[in-house]
Every structure is written in structure tokens, then in C-alpha cells.
Amino acid sequence: MKSIIYEPRPGLTATEARLEAIYNAAKKGLKGDNLALASGMLPEEYRRLCQDDPVAEYAAMKGRADGELAASELLHAAAAAGDSKAALAILQHVHDWAATTKQQMNVTHTTISITAAIEQAQQRIEHAEANLRLGRGTVIDVEAVEPRRQP
């Protein structure tokens, strides 16, 4: 375990060494609190430094841009050398490309006959009335029941 000694520091300034540390951490992809800690500052010190001196925030932006540029150049070089995975990554992530997918759909056509539906409903009503006459069922107000809708 590494012991950490904390010494409160008065207002930090954007020295060349501090800006270089911010740039290097941002170039490696660090952000926020991790960038601050890797640059040798507390997160609150880093935020205050960025508020007081915009060149600190610029160092972080420049570091991120240069890191992205270096990775992009490697990826493009690999794609140019024939690496199909690198080429696919560029297409997908830079150009929002997606491979087309074939979908097969089976659609069944069903003809609905209003006349047949009314006849079936009439048969169900007659069947229910016959069951009621024989004492096998409960009374249902047919006109109060809403018809089912077809999907």
C-alpha cells in the first residue's frame, strides 16, 4: 500500500508541467476526477483550475483530440492494410453504417365475413338461452356486453 500524504495547497496555477500532466492524462482517455487525480490534483482543484484558467481545460480538450486522432490513424492504417474488422469498426462507429439483415415474414390472409360472425353470435346466444332454460348457466345481459374487436 502506498501512503498518500495530503498537503493543502493554495490556489493552483496552470504551470507548463501541470498542463502537460493534464494533456497526457486526457490523451490516454481519462476524464473528470480520474484525469484530475492522474494529473496530481484533487478533483476540486482541477475544477477550480479550469474555471480560473481556461488553458487548463484546453489542455484536456487537446489531449482527448490528439488521443482520438492517434487511435483513428492506427485504425485507418489497419483497414488500409486489409484488416476487415478495422474497416467494419470504422464503417459502424464513424459512418453509422449497419449491415442489412434479411427478414422473412409469413403473412396469412384471413377473410372475415360479417354475416358468418353474426350467425355465430346468434348460435352462441341460442345455445346460452337453451342452457338457461335447462338451468345450466348464469343470466347475462347480451346487449350490455361489448363485442370483441379483431386485432
Buried (B, 14 or more C-beta within 10 A) or exposed (E): EEEEEEEEEEEBEBEEEBBEBBBBBBBEEBEEBEBBBBBBBBEEBBBBBBEEBEEBBBBBEBBBEBBEEEEEEEBBEBBEEEEEEBBEBBBEEEEEEEEEEEEEEEEEEEEEEEEEEEEEEEEEEEEBEEEEEEEEEEEEEEEEEEEEEEE
